[in-house]
Amino acid sequence: MDTELVPLTPADGRAVVALFNHYACHSFAAFPEDPLPEAFFDRLLEATRGLPTIAARESDGRLRGFAMLRPHLPWPTSSHVAEITYFVAPDSTGQGLGSKMLADLETRAKAQGIRTILASIASLNEMSLAFHRKHGFEEVGRFRNVVIKRGTPFDTIWMQKDL
């Protein structure tokens, strides 16, 4: 099936939260331990403040992934910096979808004056760290043992890519 990249809409809420909750409950890729309510999607959309968002949908409408940028800081002096969040459905990883979503976000971010993208990644999420390194992100900071999930402490690693 072909995957179409389109902006997120309120209709994507249930599928986005379900995908996020999968990673929250079954991995260290999302920091919460427990499932988040569907209302969480409204906060995600609000946080993007007009920056690019993506729903990666199959022709049958199934959500294969989502991605979004949000401001790093709320001040105009940092309006050129955005934080990235994205998740790919477990049965769709390793097929280039993450790379496709990242490339699309980068293109649209540049058009909006974004010059730097930041990613906050769990130190236990080796796949994400490798993905970001492969795509030109560099580690720029680490907060040691700031998250404890299911009794396991881990670091958050900040990675940065200049566009």
C-alpha positions as CSV (number, residue, x, y, z in Angstrom):
1,M,0.0,0.0,0.0
2,D,1.0,3.6,-0.6
3,T,1.6,5.8,2.4
4,E,0.4,9.4,2.2
5,L,1.9,12.1,4.4
6,V,-0.7,14.6,5.4
7,P,-1.2,17.1,8.3
8,L,-2.7,15.7,11.5
9,T,-6.3,16.5,12.0
10,P,-8.6,16.0,15.1
11,A,-9.9,12.8,13.4
12,D,-6.4,11.3,13.9
13,G,-6.6,11.6,17.7
14,R,-7.7,8.1,18.7
15,A,-5.1,6.4,16.4
16,V,-2.3,8.8,17.4
17,V,-2.9,8.3,21.1
18,A,-3.2,4.5,20.7
19,L,0.2,4.4,18.9
20,F,1.8,6.6,21.5
21,N,0.3,4.5,24.3
22,H,1.7,1.3,22.7
23,Y,5.2,2.7,23.1
24,A,4.4,4.1,26.6
25,C,3.3,0.7,27.8
26,H,5.7,-1.6,25.9
27,S,9.0,0.3,25.6
28,F,11.2,3.2,26.8
29,A,10.6,5.2,23.6
30,A,7.8,7.2,25.3
31,F,8.4,8.3,28.8
32,P,5.0,7.7,30.5
33,E,4.4,4.3,32.1
34,D,0.6,4.3,31.8
35,P,-1.7,4.9,28.9
36,L,-2.7,8.5,28.3
37,P,-6.3,9.6,27.7
38,E,-7.5,10.5,24.2
39,A,-7.6,14.2,25.4
40,F,-3.8,14.0,25.3
41,F,-4.1,14.5,21.5
42,D,-5.6,17.9,21.9
43,R,-2.6,19.0,23.9
44,L,-0.2,17.6,21.3
45,L,-2.0,19.6,18.5
46,E,-2.0,22.7,20.7
47,A,1.7,22.3,21.3
48,T,2.6,22.4,17.6
49,R,1.5,26.1,17.4
50,G,1.3,26.1,13.6
51,L,4.4,24.0,13.0
52,P,4.4,21.0,10.7
53,T,2.6,17.8,11.7
54,I,2.3,14.6,9.8
55,A,-0.1,11.7,9.7
56,A,1.3,8.8,7.7
57,R,-1.7,7.0,6.4
58,E,-2.3,4.0,4.1
59,S,-4.8,4.3,1.3
60,D,-7.2,2.4,3.5
61,G,-6.9,5.1,6.2
62,R,-4.8,3.2,8.7
63,L,-2.3,5.3,10.6
64,R,1.2,4.0,10.2
65,G,2.9,6.8,12.1
66,F,2.8,10.4,13.1
67,A,5.3,13.2,13.5
68,M,5.3,16.8,14.7
69,L,7.4,19.8,15.5
70,R,6.7,22.0,18.5
71,P,8.5,25.1,19.7
72,H,11.5,24.5,21.9
73,L,10.9,27.7,23.9
74,P,7.9,30.1,23.7
75,W,9.9,33.2,22.9
76,P,10.5,34.8,19.5
77,T,14.2,34.7,20.2
78,S,14.0,30.9,19.8
79,S,11.5,30.7,17.0
80,H,14.1,29.1,14.7
81,V,14.3,26.0,17.0
82,A,11.8,23.2,17.2
83,E,11.6,19.9,19.0
84,I,10.6,16.8,17.1
85,T,8.3,13.9,18.2
86,Y,7.5,11.0,16.0
87,F,6.4,7.3,16.3
88,V,6.0,4.6,13.7
89,A,3.6,1.7,14.1
90,P,5.6,-1.4,15.2
91,D,4.6,-3.4,12.1
92,S,5.9,-0.5,9.9
93,T,9.4,0.1,11.4
94,G,12.5,-0.5,9.3
95,Q,10.6,0.3,6.0
96,G,11.9,3.9,5.6
97,L,8.8,5.6,6.9
98,G,10.6,7.4,9.7
99,S,13.1,8.7,7.2
100,K,10.3,9.8,4.9
101,M,8.5,11.7,7.7
102,L,11.8,13.3,8.9
103,A,12.7,14.5,5.4
104,D,9.2,16.0,5.0
105,L,9.3,17.7,8.3
106,E,12.7,19.1,7.6
107,T,11.6,20.5,4.2
108,R,8.5,22.1,5.8
109,A,10.5,23.4,8.8
110,K,13.0,25.1,6.6
111,A,10.2,26.8,4.7
112,Q,8.9,28.2,8.0
113,G,12.3,29.5,9.1
114,I,13.3,26.6,11.5
115,R,17.1,26.2,11.4
116,T,17.6,23.7,14.3
117,I,15.7,20.5,15.3
118,L,16.1,19.0,18.7
119,A,15.2,15.5,19.8
120,S,14.9,14.2,23.4
121,I,15.6,10.4,23.4
122,A,15.7,7.8,26.2
123,S,19.2,6.4,26.6
124,L,17.6,2.9,26.5
125,N,16.1,3.6,23.0
126,E,19.1,2.4,20.9
127,M,17.1,2.2,17.7
128,S,16.1,5.9,18.0
129,L,19.6,7.0,18.9
130,A,21.0,5.1,15.8
131,F,18.2,6.5,13.6
132,H,19.0,10.1,14.6
133,R,22.8,9.6,14.2
134,K,22.2,8.2,10.7
135,H,20.2,11.3,9.8
136,G,22.7,13.8,10.9
137,F,21.7,14.5,14.5
138,E,24.5,14.9,17.1
139,E,24.4,14.3,20.8
140,V,24.6,17.7,22.5
141,G,23.5,16.9,26.1
142,R,22.5,14.3,28.6
143,F,20.5,14.4,31.8
144,R,21.5,11.4,33.9
145,N,18.9,9.2,35.5
146,V,16.1,11.8,35.3
147,V,13.5,9.2,34.3
148,I,12.6,6.1,36.2
149,K,10.2,3.9,34.3
150,R,9.1,0.5,35.6
151,G,11.8,0.7,38.2
152,T,14.6,1.4,35.7
153,P,16.4,4.7,35.8
154,F,17.7,6.1,32.5
155,D,19.1,9.2,30.9
156,T,17.5,11.6,28.5
157,I,19.8,12.4,25.6
158,W,19.4,15.6,23.6
159,M,20.3,15.4,20.0
160,Q,20.5,18.3,17.6
161,K,20.4,18.8,13.8
162,D,21.1,22.1,12.1
163,L,19.1,22.3,8.9
